[in-house]
Amino acid sequence: MNIRELTEVNEMQMLSPFACRSAESQGRDVPEEPCDIRTVYQRDRDRILHCKAFRRLKRKTQVFLAPEGDHYRTRLTHTLEVSQIARTIARALRMNEDLTEAIALGHDLGHTPFGHCGERVLNEISEEGFSHSRQSLRVVEKLENSGRGLNLTKEVRDGIVNHSMSGEPSTMEGRIVRFADKMAYIHHDMDDAIRAGILTEDSLPREYTDVLGHSIKERLDVMIHSIIGCSLNQSSILLDPDVEEAMFGLRAYMFEHLYKGSIAKAEEGKAAELIRRLYYYYMDHIESLPEEYLNRVWSEGETWSRAVCDYISGMTDSYAIYTYENLFVPKAWQY
């Protein structure tokens, strides 16, 4: 019996009846020979961790566009914090930690430059619409690995595409990530906002902090303990009703006072215009797209709009700015 098989036996014995066991995975679209060391979900995690889209997250906005300080979160550090929170919950509930980690690491691979601002613009102007959740699935199924995709298991792909609150993951591990994503950004976006002086601890609504706690650390601790306490040996991922109400109340407060109109968003209008102009430029100059995007239209019958969205959404903040400057900002003439 090899190492992978021993791990699968241990999962059968140790994991919750509601967990996904590696040996019982629905598998991949293209069958592969099993690894002698890693389970299918461990292989998925590693493929995501080593892909180019994951590395680009380090230069994509979380909330603050091009912050000067070194300690503000990026889309990559957000992803790592989601993974840490989700793994803590999964371990406590005896769920499959490797599946949970793979979903968490892959959930934002399709995010645009400049965060949700870029997503909103592409959704408004693209004829097919745009969602970072669907784009994250598209990255792992079609765009990575020179167009071959990562050939991930169905459980990981299901968790990635359904990680938003409007989604409904089919696995407990996917549901854990869905909550962990919200818990992570409530925690770290609040931390960044307080560091930036946009919000203060005293400015937060007492009706929520009296339930969740009066510090960044305490609120995260309360939310994690609540989800573990309510979900242990259950077939659903649950929160105490008062904690859930306070969590979503605080989330709504942040949308009103941080995500809309704060100084953290002062440059958002410029970022939106940059994305808009790039989109229309490439729609008018299709030949300027890299060959891999052109080939997808010619060989697979995809639309030009989808190809342009694929290209722009894969850009980092800095590369989007660089591309915009090359296309639209006049250069000094030297002689």
HELIX and SHEET records of a PDB file:
HELIX    1   1 ILE A    3  MET A   14  1                                  12    
HELIX    2   2 SER A   22  GLU A   24  5                                   3    
HELIX    3   3 VAL A   40  HIS A   50  1                                  11    
HELIX    4   4 LYS A   52  ARG A   56  1                                   5    
HELIX    5   5 LEU A   57  ARG A   59  5                                   3    
HELIX    6   6 ARG A   75  LEU A   93  1                                  19    
HELIX    7   7 GLU A   97  GLY A  106  1                                  10    
HELIX    8   8 GLY A  115  ILE A  125  1                                  11    
HELIX    9   9 HIS A  132  ARG A  138  1                                   7    
HELIX   10  10 VAL A  139  LEU A  143  3                                   5    
HELIX   11  11 LYS A  154  VAL A  161  1                                   8    
HELIX   12  12 MET A  172  ARG A  195  1                                  24    
HELIX   13  13 GLU A  201  SER A  203  5                                   3    
HELIX   14  14 ARG A  206  LEU A  212  1                                   7    
HELIX   15  15 ILE A  216  SER A  231  1                                  16    
HELIX   16  16 PRO A  241  HIS A  257  1                                  17    
HELIX   17  17 ILE A  263  LYS A  265  5                                   3    
HELIX   18  18 GLU A  268  ASP A  284  1                                  17    
HELIX   19  19 ILE A  286  SER A  288  5                                   3    
HELIX   20  20 GLU A  291  GLU A  300  1                                  10    
HELIX   21  21 TRP A  304  SER A  313  1                                  10    
HELIX   22  22 ASP A  317  PHE A  328  1                                  12    
END                                                                             
